[in-house]
Amino acid sequence: MRVGVREDGGVVLDRVAPVEWVMLRELPEIAASGRGVALDPLGKEVDETTDYDAASLREDWSQFVEPELRSHFAGQVALLAGDLEAAETMDASDDPESLIGDGDGEERGDGKPQRWMRIVIPADHVEPWYGALNQARLALEASERLGPALELIEELAEMDPRRRRLAVLFLFYGGVQEALLGRMLGMSGE
């Protein structure tokens, strides 16, 4: 996948490979699961049976803050899902710089050009994309207790297939977040 910044401040995810596309298509559902929303502002270590302020804070949080957070996150996911729906299927005939067998992995093996997706993220959708990616990663962490990324990479080979797939999603979404942030801050690299 290549990430580029448009003149209008938007971002283009280009040459999104089929496997990357499958992972991105899962993003809205994972991000919308709600498992990534921090539902307890105090953590589990505070005992509200002996601390009235803690009980009051938790009640206020669930009544006022949590619904607003859920609405905000749902809006982020809706923008992201719309951008994914608008993605275009591309191949070498759509991109004159992409030639069959150019050493860039563009050939499928049957002589036909590799197909990929191009996703245009408008400037006002970049922050919601970042937020939805973050919610998906938080949801995966909350459900799977994946741990730090470097340790996760070392453990991939020993994981059961289901957990490995979720760990790869977690790492991939982190990579997309990093690429979006890097492009928006004007850092180089693809």
Backbone bond lengths (Angstrom), bond angles and torsions (degrees), N, CA, C in turn:
res aa  C-N    CA-C-N  psi(-1)  N-CA   C-N-CA  omega(-1)  CA-C   N-CA-C  phi
1 M - - - 1.440 - - 1.522 108.37 -
2 R 1.310 114.02 139.25 1.454 120.68 175.59 1.523 108.33 -113.55
3 V 1.320 115.46 141.64 1.455 120.81 -179.30 1.517 108.10 -118.86
4 G 1.321 116.33 127.96 1.455 120.92 179.07 1.517 111.01 -133.76
5 V 1.325 115.55 153.48 1.460 121.49 176.75 1.520 108.77 -99.18
6 R 1.310 116.13 132.02 1.462 122.13 178.22 1.526 109.66 -83.11
7 E 1.310 116.37 160.22 1.463 121.40 178.99 1.521 112.17 -58.47
8 D 1.330 116.83 -30.88 1.466 120.44 -178.89 1.525 113.14 -83.77
9 G 1.349 116.91 4.88 1.460 121.23 179.63 1.512 114.01 92.90
10 G 1.320 117.07 -6.77 1.456 120.37 176.04 1.522 110.50 -75.15
11 V 1.300 116.04 178.43 1.462 122.44 -177.66 1.520 108.55 -127.19
12 V 1.328 116.39 145.10 1.455 121.94 174.06 1.522 108.34 -117.03
13 L 1.311 115.85 125.37 1.467 121.66 169.35 1.515 104.27 -96.10
14 D 1.325 116.65 109.76 1.454 121.40 -173.61 1.524 109.49 -117.05
15 R 1.320 114.17 156.10 1.463 121.36 -177.81 1.530 111.29 53.66
16 V 1.316 114.86 43.51 1.460 121.23 176.31 1.524 106.44 -72.61
17 A 1.309 116.44 112.20 1.464 122.53 -177.48 1.535 110.50 -66.22
18 P 1.335 117.00 157.41 1.465 119.54 -179.35 1.530 114.22 -52.45
19 V 1.315 118.29 -42.08 1.464 119.77 -179.45 1.537 110.58 -67.99
20 E 1.322 117.29 -36.71 1.468 120.58 177.04 1.534 109.83 -66.84
21 W 1.338 116.00 -38.80 1.459 120.78 178.82 1.525 110.90 -61.76
22 V 1.323 116.55 -42.41 1.472 120.26 178.59 1.529 109.64 -60.50
23 M 1.328 116.92 -43.31 1.463 119.79 -179.84 1.528 111.63 -67.06
24 L 1.324 117.36 -39.08 1.464 119.88 177.86 1.524 111.60 -67.17
25 R 1.335 117.62 -34.89 1.464 120.59 178.81 1.526 112.23 -65.53
26 E 1.336 117.36 -24.00 1.465 121.07 177.17 1.529 112.36 -80.45
27 L 1.312 116.34 -17.51 1.453 122.10 -173.20 1.530 114.14 -56.38
28 P 1.339 120.46 -49.16 1.470 118.62 -178.55 1.528 113.68 -58.02
29 E 1.311 117.06 -42.44 1.465 119.85 -178.74 1.526 111.56 -66.10
30 I 1.315 116.31 -43.12 1.463 119.83 179.94 1.522 110.33 -66.27
31 A 1.338 117.05 -45.56 1.465 120.66 -178.79 1.523 111.22 -65.13
32 A 1.330 117.49 -34.12 1.463 121.42 -177.96 1.521 113.09 -80.93
33 S 1.331 117.83 -4.94 1.461 120.63 -176.59 1.524 112.40 -62.40
34 G 1.326 117.11 -22.76 1.462 120.19 179.28 1.511 114.16 82.67
35 R 1.318 117.33 -6.51 1.463 119.24 -178.88 1.521 112.10 -71.47
36 G 1.338 117.63 -14.77 1.454 120.09 -179.07 1.511 114.10 -90.30
37 V 1.339 117.28 -8.67 1.461 120.31 -179.54 1.520 109.18 -75.53
38 A 1.317 115.38 128.13 1.464 120.46 178.31 1.522 108.17 -72.28
39 L 1.322 116.73 98.41 1.454 120.74 -174.03 1.525 113.44 -86.45
40 D 1.305 118.69 -13.20 1.454 121.15 179.97 1.524 108.79 -122.03
41 P 1.332 117.63 106.47 1.464 120.00 -175.91 1.524 113.82 -68.76
42 L 1.324 117.42 -17.03 1.462 120.73 -175.89 1.516 113.81 -105.10
43 G 1.295 116.68 -16.19 1.462 119.33 -174.19 1.516 110.20 85.86
44 K 1.277 116.58 170.62 1.458 121.56 -175.77 1.527 113.60 -80.64
45 E 1.342 117.34 -12.82 1.454 119.60 -176.04 1.526 114.20 -75.66
46 V 1.338 118.60 -11.86 1.459 121.49 179.62 1.524 108.70 -92.19
47 D 1.327 115.86 125.16 1.465 121.48 -178.38 1.522 108.96 -93.62
48 E 1.325 116.74 108.54 1.457 119.73 -176.33 1.522 112.91 -76.19
49 T 1.340 117.85 -11.46 1.461 118.97 177.56 1.521 110.94 -70.76
50 T 1.322 117.89 -24.11 1.462 120.98 179.12 1.525 112.56 -111.99
51 D 1.320 117.80 -5.19 1.463 121.69 -176.88 1.528 108.94 -126.37
52 Y 1.348 115.86 97.50 1.462 120.57 -177.50 1.523 111.45 -59.52
53 D 1.333 118.03 -41.09 1.466 120.60 -179.48 1.523 111.50 -59.51
54 A 1.322 116.66 -37.77 1.466 120.12 179.16 1.523 110.50 -65.50
55 A 1.317 116.68 -43.20 1.465 120.42 179.71 1.528 110.17 -63.92
56 S 1.316 116.43 -42.58 1.459 120.74 179.21 1.536 111.42 -64.49
57 L 1.326 116.26 -42.52 1.458 120.35 179.27 1.527 111.20 -63.41
58 R 1.322 116.31 -44.05 1.474 119.61 178.73 1.527 111.12 -62.24
59 E 1.322 116.59 -40.29 1.461 119.88 179.29 1.528 110.63 -64.51
60 D 1.320 116.92 -45.69 1.466 120.72 177.90 1.523 110.81 -61.78
61 W 1.324 115.82 -41.79 1.465 120.72 179.54 1.522 110.64 -58.32
62 S 1.341 115.69 -49.80 1.462 118.60 -176.77 1.531 111.95 -69.51
63 Q 1.334 117.61 -27.67 1.457 120.52 -178.90 1.523 112.75 -83.73
64 F 1.324 118.43 -38.41 1.458 120.71 -171.94 1.531 114.70 -110.28
65 V 1.316 117.42 -43.95 1.462 120.86 -172.73 1.522 112.21 -84.96
66 E 1.310 116.48 -48.15 1.463 120.42 -175.75 1.528 113.47 -57.20
67 P 1.339 119.62 -46.02 1.469 118.48 178.70 1.539 112.44 -61.50
68 E 1.321 116.51 -37.84 1.462 119.75 179.01 1.530 110.81 -67.09
69 L 1.329 116.62 -41.35 1.464 120.05 176.87 1.522 111.37 -61.24
70 R 1.323 115.72 -46.45 1.470 119.52 -179.58 1.530 111.05 -61.16
71 S 1.320 116.83 -40.42 1.459 120.74 178.27 1.526 110.80 -65.18
72 H 1.322 116.65 -43.27 1.465 121.46 178.86 1.530 110.24 -61.16
73 F 1.334 116.61 -47.17 1.455 120.32 -179.11 1.526 111.33 -65.83
74 A 1.328 117.14 -37.07 1.466 120.14 178.00 1.531 110.11 -63.52
75 G 1.316 117.11 -38.13 1.461 120.77 176.62 1.516 111.79 -63.94
76 Q 1.331 116.70 -40.74 1.465 120.58 177.35 1.521 110.45 -61.21
77 V 1.310 116.16 -46.97 1.464 121.03 -178.46 1.529 110.80 -64.06
78 A 1.324 117.39 -38.66 1.474 120.52 179.56 1.530 110.94 -63.64
79 L 1.343 117.76 -42.17 1.467 120.25 177.55 1.524 110.81 -62.75
80 L 1.320 116.13 -45.62 1.463 121.15 179.86 1.530 110.44 -61.31
81 A 1.325 117.03 -45.82 1.471 120.89 -179.43 1.527 110.48 -61.33
82 G 1.318 117.64 -39.46 1.457 121.04 177.65 1.519 112.10 -63.79
83 D 1.331 116.39 -41.32 1.467 120.07 177.61 1.523 111.11 -64.84
84 L 1.326 117.36 -37.51 1.464 120.19 177.41 1.531 110.58 -66.51
85 E 1.337 117.11 -39.72 1.467 120.90 178.46 1.526 111.29 -63.08
86 A 1.325 116.89 -30.95 1.467 121.26 -178.16 1.535 112.86 -87.02
87 A 1.324 117.44 0.09 1.471 120.83 -178.54 1.525 110.26 -60.06
88 E 1.323 114.83 149.48 1.461 121.45 -179.07 1.520 110.59 -108.79
89 T 1.331 116.10 141.53 1.459 121.19 172.84 1.519 107.71 -85.36
90 M 1.309 117.36 130.57 1.461 122.70 -176.27 1.533 109.20 -125.93
91 D 1.339 115.58 160.72 1.459 121.38 169.02 1.524 108.27 -150.20
92 A 1.322 117.17 -174.78 1.469 121.21 -174.94 1.525 112.33 -59.46
93 S 1.310 118.55 -29.03 1.464 119.49 178.98 1.530 111.60 -69.57
94 D 1.342 116.55 -20.67 1.464 121.35 177.65 1.520 112.47 -86.82
95 D 1.334 116.22 -15.27 1.466 120.98 -174.81 1.516 108.71 -134.74
96 P 1.334 119.36 100.76 1.458 121.38 -176.34 1.523 114.02 -60.86
97 E 1.326 117.89 -19.71 1.466 120.11 178.17 1.517 111.83 -79.66
98 S 1.314 117.87 -12.65 1.443 122.37 -178.39 1.533 109.07 -101.10
99 L 1.290 116.43 102.63 1.462 121.39 -178.85 1.516 110.30 -106.89
100 I 1.320 116.06 146.56 1.459 120.12 178.34 1.519 108.66 -60.16
101 G 1.326 115.06 130.65 1.458 120.21 177.03 1.520 113.80 72.81
102 D 1.340 118.00 26.71 1.458 119.42 -178.29 1.535 112.96 -81.66
103 G 1.328 115.94 11.30 1.452 119.63 179.50 1.517 112.98 82.62
104 D 1.309 116.42 4.25 1.448 121.10 -177.53 1.531 111.16 -105.34
105 G 1.336 117.12 15.85 1.454 121.33 178.61 1.513 113.82 73.57
106 E 1.325 118.07 24.25 1.455 121.26 -174.89 1.524 113.35 -85.12
107 E 1.326 118.88 -12.53 1.456 120.93 -177.43 1.525 109.56 -92.63
108 R 1.340 115.99 136.87 1.462 120.90 -178.18 1.514 112.53 -83.83
109 G 1.295 118.69 -14.96 1.446 120.91 -176.40 1.513 112.26 107.73
110 D 1.318 117.51 -19.10 1.460 120.89 178.17 1.532 110.80 -105.73
111 G 1.345 116.26 14.88 1.452 121.02 178.37 1.514 114.19 83.46
112 K 1.318 116.76 -6.95 1.455 120.40 178.52 1.527 109.15 -91.54
113 P 1.312 116.53 149.79 1.464 118.44 -179.22 1.527 111.69 -68.07
114 Q 1.305 114.82 146.43 1.460 121.05 174.67 1.525 108.76 -66.35
115 R 1.296 116.53 139.71 1.462 120.56 177.14 1.525 108.31 -99.47
116 W 1.317 115.12 149.61 1.455 120.39 177.71 1.515 108.82 -147.01
117 M 1.308 115.28 174.94 1.456 120.92 -180.00 1.529 109.83 -109.06
118 R 1.310 114.91 150.38 1.467 121.89 173.60 1.532 106.07 -124.08
119 I 1.328 115.02 124.14 1.456 121.52 -178.89 1.520 107.80 -116.71
120 V 1.315 116.20 122.89 1.459 121.48 177.12 1.527 107.74 -99.84
121 I 1.326 115.05 123.05 1.457 120.83 179.03 1.530 107.56 -109.35
122 P 1.342 117.63 109.03 1.462 119.27 179.11 1.530 111.47 -58.78
123 A 1.319 116.04 155.36 1.471 120.99 -176.62 1.530 112.25 -53.12
124 D 1.322 117.01 -40.83 1.465 118.92 -177.74 1.535 113.11 -80.28
125 H 1.323 117.45 2.49 1.468 121.67 176.05 1.527 112.30 -104.99
126 V 1.325 118.08 -9.87 1.467 119.94 -174.77 1.524 111.25 -63.49
127 E 1.316 117.34 -46.92 1.467 119.43 178.76 1.532 111.68 -63.24
128 P 1.344 119.19 -44.61 1.467 118.63 175.30 1.536 112.99 -59.90
129 W 1.330 117.86 -36.77 1.469 120.27 175.65 1.520 109.67 -59.78
130 Y 1.330 115.69 -47.70 1.469 119.95 -179.78 1.536 109.79 -58.77
131 G 1.326 115.92 -43.98 1.462 120.03 179.40 1.515 112.83 -64.02
132 A 1.338 117.33 -42.29 1.469 120.62 179.48 1.533 110.78 -66.32
133 L 1.329 116.13 -39.71 1.470 119.47 175.50 1.526 109.90 -60.77
134 N 1.323 116.39 -41.40 1.459 120.47 179.46 1.531 110.73 -65.01
135 Q 1.338 116.97 -42.94 1.465 119.78 178.17 1.523 111.64 -61.89
136 A 1.323 116.96 -39.86 1.467 120.07 178.04 1.527 110.40 -63.15
137 R 1.323 116.48 -43.58 1.471 119.85 179.92 1.524 110.73 -65.29
138 L 1.332 117.12 -41.49 1.463 120.24 177.58 1.526 111.06 -63.91
139 A 1.329 117.28 -39.87 1.461 121.03 178.47 1.526 110.76 -64.16
140 L 1.332 116.76 -43.40 1.465 119.87 178.22 1.527 110.53 -64.18
141 E 1.316 117.07 -41.54 1.468 120.97 178.45 1.526 110.40 -64.37
142 A 1.326 117.14 -43.35 1.466 120.66 -179.08 1.524 111.92 -63.82
143 S 1.323 117.04 -37.97 1.462 119.34 -177.26 1.522 113.40 -84.39
144 E 1.322 117.23 -25.78 1.462 119.87 -172.88 1.524 115.51 -117.75
145 R 1.335 117.32 -9.50 1.481 120.85 -177.39 1.526 109.72 49.07
146 L 1.332 115.98 60.02 1.465 121.47 -172.47 1.520 113.87 -74.53
147 G 1.311 118.51 -33.13 1.454 120.82 178.91 1.522 112.77 85.90
148 P 1.338 115.84 -175.72 1.472 120.72 -178.31 1.531 112.34 -60.44
149 A 1.332 115.35 145.63 1.465 121.71 -174.85 1.523 112.85 -58.17
150 L 1.333 118.44 -42.85 1.465 119.74 -177.65 1.522 111.60 -64.42
151 E 1.328 116.71 -41.54 1.465 119.60 176.52 1.521 110.30 -66.28
152 L 1.306 116.37 -36.90 1.457 122.01 -179.42 1.525 111.00 -61.09
153 I 1.321 116.87 -44.04 1.464 121.59 179.63 1.525 110.20 -59.94
154 E 1.329 116.69 -42.15 1.464 120.93 -179.49 1.524 112.12 -66.21
155 E 1.325 117.66 -27.38 1.461 121.96 -175.45 1.531 113.85 -92.89
156 L 1.326 118.33 -6.90 1.469 120.98 -174.01 1.524 113.43 -53.97
157 A 1.304 117.41 -43.96 1.469 120.79 -175.57 1.527 112.39 -62.89
158 E 1.331 117.40 -30.65 1.465 120.84 -177.25 1.526 113.87 -89.41
159 M 1.307 117.88 -7.17 1.470 121.08 -175.40 1.527 111.41 -76.89
160 D 1.329 114.96 152.80 1.461 118.61 172.04 1.531 107.31 -69.52
161 P 1.333 118.07 155.50 1.473 121.47 -172.96 1.529 114.63 -55.41
162 R 1.318 118.36 -39.16 1.461 120.68 -179.29 1.520 110.65 -65.50
163 R 1.304 116.91 -49.14 1.472 121.47 179.97 1.533 110.41 -64.64
164 R 1.345 117.19 -37.68 1.462 120.85 178.32 1.529 110.85 -61.75
165 R 1.333 116.68 -43.47 1.456 120.86 179.02 1.528 110.98 -60.86
166 L 1.326 117.61 -43.13 1.464 121.58 179.13 1.535 110.94 -68.18
167 A 1.325 116.53 -36.05 1.468 119.99 177.16 1.526 110.89 -65.82
168 V 1.325 116.77 -39.70 1.470 120.39 177.89 1.528 109.84 -65.07
169 L 1.324 117.61 -40.92 1.467 120.61 175.53 1.531 110.45 -58.79
170 F 1.320 116.11 -46.35 1.473 122.21 179.59 1.524 110.48 -57.24
171 L 1.321 116.76 -47.41 1.465 121.32 -179.65 1.525 111.49 -68.10
172 F 1.323 117.91 -41.34 1.460 121.82 179.71 1.528 110.82 -63.33
173 Y 1.336 117.02 -46.47 1.464 119.75 179.22 1.530 110.80 -61.57
174 G 1.325 117.17 -36.36 1.466 120.42 175.51 1.518 111.28 -63.90
175 G 1.325 116.85 -39.18 1.459 120.81 177.56 1.521 112.31 -65.33
176 V 1.332 116.69 -39.32 1.461 120.40 178.03 1.532 109.61 -66.83
177 Q 1.335 116.50 -41.34 1.467 120.03 176.28 1.531 110.38 -57.86
178 E 1.310 115.70 -47.12 1.466 120.66 -179.29 1.529 110.78 -61.73
179 A 1.318 117.24 -42.00 1.468 120.70 179.55 1.526 111.10 -65.42
180 L 1.332 117.30 -42.84 1.463 120.45 177.79 1.526 111.00 -61.64
181 L 1.310 115.58 -46.84 1.458 120.18 -179.18 1.526 110.67 -63.84
182 G 1.324 116.75 -43.80 1.461 120.87 179.36 1.512 112.24 -60.76
183 R 1.320 116.76 -43.77 1.459 120.74 179.56 1.519 111.30 -66.89
184 M 1.305 115.98 -40.35 1.465 118.70 -178.76 1.527 111.58 -70.16
185 L 1.303 117.89 -27.96 1.461 121.05 177.82 1.524 111.82 -89.56
186 G 1.343 116.80 0.31 1.454 121.05 176.50 1.514 114.47 82.03
187 M 1.339 116.96 18.57 1.454 119.96 177.90 1.520 108.99 -76.51
188 S 1.300 116.95 153.08 1.458 120.43 179.80 1.510 110.45 -90.22
189 G 1.324 115.49 170.85 1.466 122.50 178.07 1.500 111.00 110.30
190 E 1.330 115.18 160.32 1.459 120.80 179.40 1.495 109.22 -124.43
